[in-house]
Amino acid sequence: MKVMPNRMDRGFQMYQNEFETKALEVLRSGWYVLGKEVSAFEEEFAAYTGGKYCVGLASGLDALWIAFRLLNIGAGDEVIVQGNTYIASVMGITMNGATPVFAEPDEHFGMDPEKIEALITEKTKAILVTHLYGMASRMDEIVPICKKHNLRLVEDCAQSHGACFNGQMTGTFGDVGCFSFYPSKNLGAFGDAGAVVVNDEALAKEFKIFRNYGSEKRYYNKVVGANSRLDELQAAMLRVRLAHMQELTEEKQKIAERYSKEINNPAIKLPTLVPHATGVWHQYVLRCEDRERLIDYLNKKEIGTIIHYPIPPHLAEAYAYLGHKEGFLPITEHLAKTVLSIPMYNGMTDDEQTYVIDAINNFQ
Ligand SMILES: *Cc1c(COP(=O)(O)O)cnc(C)c1O
């Protein structure tokens, strides 16, 4: 049996008729940018998260860099970010000229609150938390640190749509929750798309102005903005999927539950959530000291895997200018050498799950 790491075709087939009907409706409407689909999606997604306002944008990276831009974080400012995040989180900081200060993660791949305070300086303006792999971070400890030091809190929720801490959804704890709807994300579009969730009405308005060349009224430009609009077609597709978000999330949670219960190979370390957190399992990430051999073994059984991520941002060529060398973040670097994401997607059959579980249990 061949099992791929992800199957976006399955996610499409689950609601194929709804997607196709809605897409035709938008195509025939004659209105393609900033119309009723975007407004409706923004309202529905804000309601879904429990945040007050949602503003649709062109991508998750745009959500991040525009968030820091509108929070006035730029040259000379520092933002604390976990070392094991996806590099786009860091680009959101550096695109504004600000400096990322890397923190080591905890045992659950999340921001480690105990590592934050030692990194705070006079230049620290914000903390960026990534709920990596769809596992919520320790917000009960992180929020008070932000309050105590008067720091902004931005959440990278590109992988955590619907994940909660203490019953509250990620993306609603701080100043801005940044979302990506890239096709492979838990809430995926059929192209690039993103959004922010904020509780402050004035800030929401600033995002709306910024995404449209800095204009509120056509051809009257208040600020130098960007073109970062979510288009009608993607918004409409996202609305279709959002209506099924609960069942989509529960399906992934059931697969994760099976993996956690049935994978019992002593050579494999399973992912664990912090207390009071839920996971939506954007990825199910194992750790294995003998990872390269495990990858080869699974490949031979036609089971595809992905490493999220093989090179931590501080060691990426793009960030050589920051001057960090190997050994700077030992925990992060060890994770980069040992993590492995196994197949996890909506529409994964029981047989596929069993095949993956048995293969991993037979690895020696
Ligand atoms: C996907 C992702 C992003 C970037 O989102 P895009 O929509 O691809 O720009 C940012 N951060 C994390 C953690 C991601 O997984």
The ligand as a Gaussian input file, in Angstrom:
#p B3LYP/6-31G(d) Opt

LIG

0 1
 C        2.536000      28.013000       6.511000
 C        3.121000      28.797000       7.617000
 C        3.364000      30.178000       7.513000
 C        3.228000      30.935000       6.236000
 O        1.974000      30.930000       5.667000
 P        1.836000      31.199000       4.085000
 O        0.377000      31.326000       3.884000
 O        2.436000      30.054000       3.368000
 O        2.562000      32.495000       3.794000
 C        3.824000      30.844000       8.627000
 N        4.071000      30.206000       9.784000
 C        3.869000      28.886000       9.926000
 C        4.132000      28.248000      11.242000
 C        3.402000      28.129000       8.848000
 O        3.227000      26.804000       8.998000

